[in-house]
Amino acid sequence: MVAEDQGLGGVRIPENRGQGYAAMIEATGISKNYGSIQALKGVSFSIPDQQIVGLLGHNGAGKTTLLKVLTGYLQPSAGKARIEGIDVTEEPLRVQAQIGYLPENAPLYPDMLVQEYLQMMAELREIPESERNRLISEAVRRTGVEHHLVRPIGQLSKGYRQRVGLAQAILHRPKVLILDEPTSGLDPSQIVEIRELIKELAASSTVLLSTHILSEVELTCERVLIIVNGEVTTDAALAQLRSGHGAVVAVDREATEVEQALGKIEGVTSVKKTNGRGEDGFVAYRVEGESAELCPAIHDVVREKGWRIAELRPDVRTLESVFRGVAERAAASAAAKKSAGGAA
């Protein structure tokens, strides 16, 4: 028995496939090799319905390769990718019928008029003729290209070409949106508009957004995946990453054995000097721990030692500092492995 999904223009999906599945996007142990180069190394995660997830990583970290595997444009060397329970490798056309994909370089035809291109994409998506004009008009309005419909795509600015690419991605009202650098080439006002559009689309779609612009993730996403050297090193809610488990305290530079005293606090994992407040006679320390409630215990130590204090606060981290810390730890780990290999 099968059920017809009218929103996909007659694509027929078995009732027990892609219906009520817990994870809209699921990766299980995905690896991808290009000869001797391993671009992805056992990547695993799952994304539920109507969540906006940011995928972060340096150039060459494996972000675009991962997106191409999830959308069926590349075959994984190992592992499984599923979209709403459907195996991407086994049934790529079924998966691609349900996703909207905007690659970093949108596949546009410069000689075509905008409206011709969108009509062609609607036909390729097998959107019924009775629905075609309405859905094209909706995508055009949402992406703000209504005044450029009769212009050749090649004459548009990079920002408007990006908007046309986004219009084709949302044309068929996909359940899953996979966007690779969607705000590339847009001016500040256009970025704000696209950001709001992505949030609006998340009311009915799951969104995986790859970008190198950290502020876009902070303002758009609920959750962050950080990929380093082909491995997912961080998978957490944005609020959790920001809160951190630490505190900053600035004490009189004449205080002695500060790091040792703070390091003895229960749950503290590290104490490091920072660059803060050195100019006014105080030295700042960042205290990391297993709990975010470190300030009361630090205050007790400061009072017991009789140190003068200039500052004591929870360490509220930015996404930039989190990303930098992840990258630094990965670089240190890689260096240690290389050193160990050379020694062997």
For each residue, the residues with C-beta under 8 A, 3 or more apart:
1: 14 15
2: 12 13 14 15
3: 12 13 14 15 19
4: 10 11 12
5: 8 11 12 13
6: 9 10 128
7: 172 173
8: 5 11 97 98 125 126 172
9: 6 125 126 127 128 131 172
10: 4 6 126 128
11: 4 5 8 94 97 126
12: 2 3 4 5
13: 2 3 5 17 18 19 86 94
14: 1 2 3 17
15: 1 2 3 19
16: 19
17: 13 14 85 86 94
18: 13 21 83 84 85 86 94 98
19: 3 13 15 16
20:
21: 18 24 84 85
22: 46 48
23: 26 46 47 48 82 84 85
24: 21 47 48 49 51 83 84 175 176 206
25: 46 47 70 82 83 176 206 208
26: 23 45 46 47 80 81 82 83 85
27: 30 43 44 45 46 66 69 70 79 80 81
28: 44 79 80 81 82
29: 42 43 44 78 79 80
30: 27 40 42 43 44 66 69 76 78 79 80 81
31: 38 40 41 42 43 76 77 78 79
32: 38 39 40 62 65 66 69 74 76 77 230
33: 36 37 38 39 77
34: 37 39
35:
36: 33
37: 33 34
38: 31 32 33 41 230
39: 32 33 34 62 65 230
40: 30 31 32 43 62 65 66 69 76 230 231
41: 31 38 229 230 231
42: 29 30 31 78 79 231
43: 27 29 30 31 40 62 66 79 227 230 231 232
44: 27 28 29 30 79 232
45: 26 27 225 232 235
46: 22 23 25 26 27
47: 23 24 25 26 51 53 206 208 223
48: 22 23 24 51 206
49: 24 175 206
50: 202 203 204 205 206
51: 24 47 48 202 206 207 222 223
52: 198 199 202 207 209 220 221 222 223
53: 47 207 208 209 221 222 223 224 225
54: 209 210 211 216 217 220 221 223 224 225 238
55: 63 66 67 208 209 210 211 225 227
56: 63 210 211 212 214 217 224 225 226 227 319 323
57: 61 62 63 226 227 228
58: 61 212 228 327
59: 212
60:
61: 57 58 227 228 229 230
62: 32 39 40 43 57 65 66 227 229 230
63: 55 56 57 66 67 180 210 227
64: 67 68 103 104 180 210
65: 32 39 40 62 68 69 74 230
66: 27 30 32 40 43 55 62 63 69 70 227
67: 55 63 64 70 71 101 103 178 180 208 210
68: 64 65 71 73 74
69: 27 30 32 40 65 66 72 73 74 75 76 81 88
70: 25 27 66 67 81 83 88 178 208
71: 67 68 88 95 96 99 101 178
72: 69 88 89 92 95 96
73: 68 69
74: 32 65 68 69
75: 69 89
76: 30 31 32 40 69 79 80 81 89
77: 31 32 33
78: 29 30 31 42
79: 27 28 29 30 31 42 43 44 76
80: 26 27 28 29 30 76 87 88 89
81: 26 27 28 30 69 70 76 87 88 89
82: 23 25 26 28 85 86 87 88
83: 18 24 25 26 70 86 88 95 98 99 176
84: 18 21 23 24 98 175 176
85: 17 18 21 23 26 82
86: 13 17 18 82 83 90 91 94 95 98
87: 80 81 82 90 91
88: 69 70 71 72 80 81 82 83 91 92 95
89: 72 75 76 80 81 92
90: 86 87
91: 86 87 88 94 95
92: 72 88 89 95 96
93: 96 97
94: 11 13 17 18 86 91 97 98
95: 71 72 83 86 88 91 92 98 99
96: 71 72 92 93 99 101
97: 8 11 93 94 125 126 172
98: 8 18 83 84 86 94 95 174 175 176
99: 71 83 95 96 174 175 176 177 178
100: 168 169 170 171 172 174 176 177 178 205
101: 67 71 96 169 177 178 179
102: 106 165 166 168 169 177 178 179 180 182
103: 64 67 106 107 165 180
104: 64 180 181 184
105:
106: 102 103 161 162 164 165 166 168
107: 103 165
108: 112 117 153 161 164 165
109: 112 117 153
110: 152 153 154
111: 152 153 154
112: 108 109 116 117 120 152 153
113: 116 117 149 150 151 152 153
114: 117 118 145 148 149 150 151 153 156 164
115: 118 119 136 149 150
116: 112 113 119 120
117: 108 109 112 113 114 120 121 153 164 168
118: 114 115 121 122 136 139 140 164 167 168 171
119: 115 116 122 123 132 136
120: 112 116 117 123 124
121: 117 118 124 125 168 171
122: 118 119 125 127 132 135 136 171 172
123: 119 120 126 127 132
124: 120 121
125: 8 9 97 121 122 171 172
126: 8 9 10 11 97 123
127: 9 122 123 131 132 135 171 172
128: 6 9 10 131 132
129: 132
130:
131: 9 127 128 134 135
132: 119 122 123 127 128 129 135 136
133: 136 137
134: 131 137 138
135: 122 127 131 132 138 139 171 172 173
136: 115 118 119 122 132 133 139 140 171
137: 133 134 140 141
138: 134 135 141 142
139: 118 135 136 142 143 167 168 170 171
140: 118 136 137 143 145 146 149 167
141: 137 138 144 146
142: 138 139 167 170 197 200
143: 139 140 163 164 166 167 170 194 197
144: 141 163 190 193
145: 114 140 148 149 160 163 164 167
146: 140 141 149
147:
148: 114 145 151 156 160 164
149: 113 114 115 140 145 146
150: 113 114 115
151: 113 114 148 155 156
152: 110 111 112 113 155 156
153: 108 109 110 111 112 113 114 117 156 161 164
154: 110 111
155: 151 152
156: 114 148 151 152 153 160 161 164
157: 160 161 185
158: 161 162 184 185
159: 162 163 185 186 187 190
160: 145 148 156 157 163 164
161: 106 108 153 156 157 158 164 165 185
162: 106 158 159 165 166 182 183 184 185 186
163: 143 144 145 159 160 166 167 186 190 194
164: 106 108 114 117 118 143 145 148 153 156 160 161 167 168
165: 102 103 106 107 108 161 162 168 169
166: 102 106 143 162 163 169 170 179 182 194 197
167: 118 139 140 142 143 145 163 164 170 171
168: 100 102 106 117 118 121 139 164 165 171
169: 100 101 102 165 166 174 177 179
170: 100 139 142 143 166 167 173 174 177 201
171: 100 118 121 122 125 127 135 136 139 167 168
172: 7 8 9 97 100 122 125 127 135
173: 7 135 170 204 205
174: 98 99 100 169 170 177 205
175: 24 49 84 98 99 204 205 206
176: 24 25 83 84 98 99 100 205 206 207 208
177: 99 100 101 102 169 170 174 198 201 205 206 207 208
178: 67 70 71 99 100 101 102 207 208
179: 101 102 166 169 182 198 207 208 209 210
180: 63 64 67 102 103 104 210
181: 104 184 210 211 212
182: 102 162 166 179 194 198 209 211
183: 162 186 190 191 194 195 211 213 216
184: 104 158 162 181
185: 157 158 159 161 162
186: 159 162 163 183 190 191 194
187: 159 190 191
188: 191 192
189: 192 193
190: 144 159 163 183 186 187 193 194
191: 183 186 187 188 194 195 216
192: 188 189 195 196
193: 144 189 190 196 197
194: 143 163 166 182 183 186 190 191 197 198
195: 183 191 192 198 199 216 219 220
196: 192 193 199 200
197: 142 143 166 193 194 200 201
198: 52 177 179 182 194 195 201 202 207 209 220
199: 52 195 196 202 220
200: 142 196 197 203
201: 170 177 197 198 204 205 207
202: 50 51 52 198 199 205 206 207
203: 50 200
204: 50 173 175 201
205: 50 100 173 174 175 176 177 201 202
206: 24 25 47 48 49 50 51 175 176 177 202
207: 51 52 53 176 177 178 179 198 201 202
208: 25 47 53 55 67 70 176 177 178 179
209: 52 53 54 55 179 182 198 216 217 220 221
210: 54 55 56 63 64 67 179 180 181
211: 54 55 56 181 182 183 216 217
212: 56 58 59 181
213: 183 216 217
214: 56 217 218 318 319 320 323
215: 218 219
216: 54 183 191 195 209 211 213 219 220
217: 54 56 209 211 213 214 220 221 224 238 319
218: 214 215 221 238 318 319
219: 195 215 216
220: 52 54 195 198 199 209 216 217
221: 52 53 54 209 217 218 224 238
222: 51 52 53 237 238
223: 47 51 52 53 54 235 236 237 238
224: 53 54 56 217 221 234 235 236 237 238 241 319
225: 45 53 54 55 56 232 234 235
226: 56 57 232 233 234 235 322 323 326
227: 43 55 56 57 61 62 63 66 230 231 232 233
228: 57 58 61 231 233 326 327 330
229: 41 61 62 330 334
230: 32 38 39 40 41 43 61 62 65 227
231: 40 41 42 43 227 228
232: 43 44 45 225 226 227 235
233: 226 227 228 326 329 330
234: 224 225 226 241 322 326
235: 45 223 224 225 226 232
236: 223 224 240 241
237: 222 223 224 240 241
238: 54 217 218 221 222 223 224 241 242 319
239: 242 243
240: 236 237 243
241: 224 234 236 237 238 244 317 319 322
242: 238 239 316 317 318 319 322
243: 239 240 292 314 316 317
244: 241 288 292 314 315 316 317
245: 288 289 290 291 292 294
246: 286 287 288 289 292 294 314 315 317
247: 286 287 289 294 295 298 312 313 314 315
248: 274 276 284 285 286 287 311 312 313 314 315
249: 262 284 285 287 298 302 309 311 312
250: 276 277 282 283 284 285 309 310 311 312
251: 255 258 282 283 285 302 307 308 309 310
252: 255 281 282 283 307 308 309
253: 278 281 282 283
254:
255: 251 252 258 283 305 307 308
256:
257: 260 261
258: 251 255 261 262 271 283 285 307
259: 262 263 271 272 273 285
260: 257 263 264
261: 257 258 264 301 305
262: 249 258 259 265 268 271 285 287 298 301
263: 259 260 268 270 271
264: 260 261 268
265: 262 268 287 289 294 297 298 301
266: 297
267: 289 290 291 294 297
268: 262 263 264 265 271 287 288 289 294
269: 288 289 290
270: 263 287 288
271: 258 259 262 263 268 285 286 287 288
272: 259 285 286 288
273: 259 283 284 285 286
274: 248 284 285 286
275: 278 284
276: 248 250 284 311
277: 250 280 282 283 284 310 311
278: 253 275 282 283 284
279:
280: 277 310
281: 252 253
282: 250 251 252 253 277 278 308 310 311
283: 250 251 252 253 255 258 273 277 278
284: 248 249 250 273 274 275 276 277 278 311
285: 248 249 250 251 258 259 262 271 272 273 274
286: 246 247 248 271 272 273 274 315
287: 246 247 248 249 262 265 268 270 271 294 298 315
288: 244 245 246 268 269 270 271 272 315
289: 245 246 247 265 267 268 269 292 294
290: 245 267 269
291: 245 267 294
292: 243 244 245 246 289 314
293: 296 297
294: 245 246 247 265 267 268 287 289 291 297 298 314
295: 247 298 299 312 313 314
296: 293 299 300
297: 265 266 267 293 294 300 301
298: 247 249 262 265 287 294 295 301 302 312
299: 295 296 302 303 312
300: 296 297 303 304
301: 261 262 265 297 298 304 305
302: 249 251 298 299 305 307 309 312
303: 299 300 306
304: 300 301
305: 255 261 301 302
306: 303
307: 251 252 255 258 302
308: 251 252 255 282
309: 249 250 251 252 302 312
310: 250 251 277 280 282
311: 248 249 250 276 277 282 284
312: 247 248 249 250 295 298 299 302 309
313: 247 248 295 316
314: 243 244 246 247 248 292 294 295
315: 244 246 247 248 286 287 288
316: 242 243 244 313
317: 241 242 243 244 246 321 322
318: 214 218 242 321 322
319: 56 214 217 218 224 238 241 242 322 323
320: 214 323 324
321: 317 318 324 325
322: 226 234 241 242 317 318 319 325 326
323: 56 214 226 319 320 326 327
324: 320 321 327 328
325: 321 322 328 329
326: 226 228 233 234 322 323 329 330
327: 58 228 323 324 330 331
328: 324 325 331 332
329: 233 325 326 332 333
330: 228 229 233 326 327 333 334
331: 327 328 334 335
332: 328 329 335 336
333: 329 330 336 337
334: 229 330 331 337 338
335: 331 332 338 339
336: 332 333 339 340
337: 333 334 340 341
338: 334 335 341 342
339: 335 336 342 343
340: 336 337 343 344
341: 337 338 344
342: 338 339
343: 339 340
344: 340 341
